[in-house]
């Protein structure tokens, strides 16, 4: 199900990671996948987000290479720009999640923090895939209102990232999915006290969350 490539050349200024670290990142994504409830994995398989590739190069370059090799046109300048600082992306047309194991956010971390970060990147992309495919039109139209219900940290992060209002709901689902999966890994279940009822219902409907 998962695929991993060997280390590839990177731009000047980016630190190259050794093959054992790249393989480790691939194993961590595999563990993050196994942590998902079975029903979630089945949903991700149904929307084409159950395969992944871990790379050691900026996502913009990796995505362009993948699209070109599959015969697709290049992404627009806007889409390429959105990948500038990204550590992961779901390519819907290619039915694959791509994760940059050498992203600057993953450098110089202790082992436990690195493991948590890789899992968070993977969960975010899987949550994003489910949000893009399974949110209803009215959910997207209510993006600004739903964002106002989110915890302050999530709300500020999404607003600072420059997403359009039509993207608010998708990003909100992805961010909340990460937090719920992190709680689940720690053995915490149910609705957290900090999550508004409407947002919890949204994540449950979109992802099949039933804790």
N, C-alpha and C positions, 0 to 999 in steps of 0.2 A: 504493500500500500504506500509506504513512504519511500521517497527516493532521495539520494544525497549525492552531490557532486564533489569531486576533490577540490583542493584549494585552487583558486584562479588568481590571475594577476589583478592588482588593485591600483588605484590612482596613487600618485605620489602624495605622501602625507597621511595615508591611511595605513594602519598597522596590519601586516599580514598575520593570519593565525595559522598555526600548524594543523596538520591533518587530524591529529588526535583530538584537538579541541573542536574541529568541525564535526568529527564523528560523535563527540560527546553532545554537541548541540542537537544533532539529529536524534540521539537517544532520548534526550530530554523532551523533545517534541513528541516522540513516541509515547513517553510516560504521560505527558499532558493529555494526549489523545485517549489513553487508557483510563485516565481519571474522569473523562466525560461519562455521564450516564448513558447507558446503551441506547435509550430512545433518542438522545441528542446525536449520537454517532449515526444512527439510522437516518435522521433528518439531514445531517450534513452529507451523507452519501447521496440522498435523494436530490440535493441541490447542487451537487458537484463540487463539494468542498472537503472531500475526505482524503485527498492526496496532497502531499507537500514536498517541497524541495528546499533544502538548506544550502545556502550559497555563501561564498566569501567574497562578495563584491557589492558595490552600491546597488540598491534595488533598481534604480533607473536603468543602469546598464544591463542587469540581469533580465529585467522585464523586456527591454528592447530585443535582447538576444533570443529570448524564448518566443516572443511574438514573431520575429523575423523567421526563425527556424520553422515555425508552424504555418507560415504563409499569411500572417495577418499584417495589416497596415500598422504603422507606428502610432503610438499614442499621441494625442494632442499635446500641445505645449502645456496646457493647464493640467492635464493628468500627469504628465511627466514632472511638472513642478510640485504636485502634491506628494510625489515620492521622494523628494529631496532629503527630508529628514526621517523618512519612514524606516522602520526595522522589519516590517512585514506587510504583505499585501495579498489579497485574494484575487486571482485572475479568473473572472467568471467564464470568459470564452474558452480558456484552456483548462478549466476545472482543476485548478491547483493553487495552493497557498505557497508563497515564496517568502522565506525568512533569511535575513542577512545576519549570519552568526558573528560577523566581524563589525557590526554596527558600533559606533562610538559609545552608545549608551550601555553596551555590554563589556566594555573594556575596563580593566583594573578593578573588577568586582571580586569579592570573596566567593567561595564556592556556593554557599547557600543563597546569596543574593543573585548570583548568576543563574542558578537553577530556577529561582522564582521569576526572574525577569524573562527568561526564555519561555517559560510556561505562560506568563502573562501575554507575551506577544502572540503566541499560538492561540490562546483562548480569545484574545481580542479579534483576531482575523476570523476565527470560526463564528464568534458572536456577530461580527460584521456581516459575514456571508448570510447567516440566518436572518439578520435584520434587513438586508437588501432584498431578499427574496420573499420574506414572509410578513413584513409589515404592511398593513392596509393603507389605502390612500388617505383615509382620515387620520391615521397615525402620523403620516408624514406632514399633513396639513396642520397638525397640532404640535409640530416640533418645538416652536418657541414656548408654548405654554407648558409642554412636558419638561422642557429643559429647566424652566423656572422651578419645577418640583424636585429637581435633582439635588443631591448633596453639593455643597458649595464648591468643593474641589473639582468635581466632575464638571459642574456648570462653567466654572471659570476656564478650565482647560479646553473645553470644546469651543467656547466663545473666542478664546485667544488664538485658536488654531486657524481661524479664518474660514470655517466651513459656511456654505450657504445655508439658509434656513431650511431648504429641502433636504439637507444632509443631517440636520440636528438629531432626528429620531434614530437614524441608522447608527450614528456615533454613540448616542446615548445607550442604545441597546448593547453595543459592543463593550462600552465601559462598564455598564452594570453587570454584564455577563462575566467579565473578568473578576469583579469583586465577589460575585456569588460563587464562582468556581474556586476562588481563593479561600473563601469561608468553608466551602465543602471539603476541600483538601485538609483543612484544619479540624474537620469533624463537626463543624457548626452547620445546622440545618434550619429550615424555616425562614420566614421573612425577617430580615434584620430591622431593628427599631428605627434606623435612620432612613429606611427606604419607603417612600410614599406608596400607599395602597395602589394607586393607579399605575405607577411605574412597575410595581411588582406584578400586577396583572398583565401588563404589556410584555414583560420578559417571559412570563409563564406561557403566554399565548404564542409568542414568536419562537421561543426555543424549546417549548415542551417541558419547561422546568416544573417539577412536581414535588420538590422537597417541602 
